Amino acid sequence: MTEPENLTLQLLREIRGEIGALRGDVRGMSERLDTVEIKLDGLTHAVVAGFGSLVHELDAVKERVGRLEAEKA
């Protein structure tokens, strides 16, 4: 092989190695993103459930205040 061919092959091998490293990085980020999505979904459900509970408690308080006001009248 001539010098330019050797240089080309060497550069192609280096590029292949870099691509392999990037694939690993992307795979790791994809796994982390999956974890974030799962945790965010759980957090969203918890927040929605919490708001639902607060609304229910607020309705109960309003009802009690209404009864107390009716008793005073």
C-alpha angles and dihedrals in degrees: 000000000000126000096259091051091051091049091049092050091047091051092047090052091050091049090049090052092050091049090051091052091048091051089055091049092049091047090052093048090048091054091048091048090051089053092049091050092051093048092046090051091052091047091050091053091049092050093048091048090048092052090048090053092048092050090050091050091047091052090051091051091049090051092050092048089049091052092047092050090048091051092052093050 
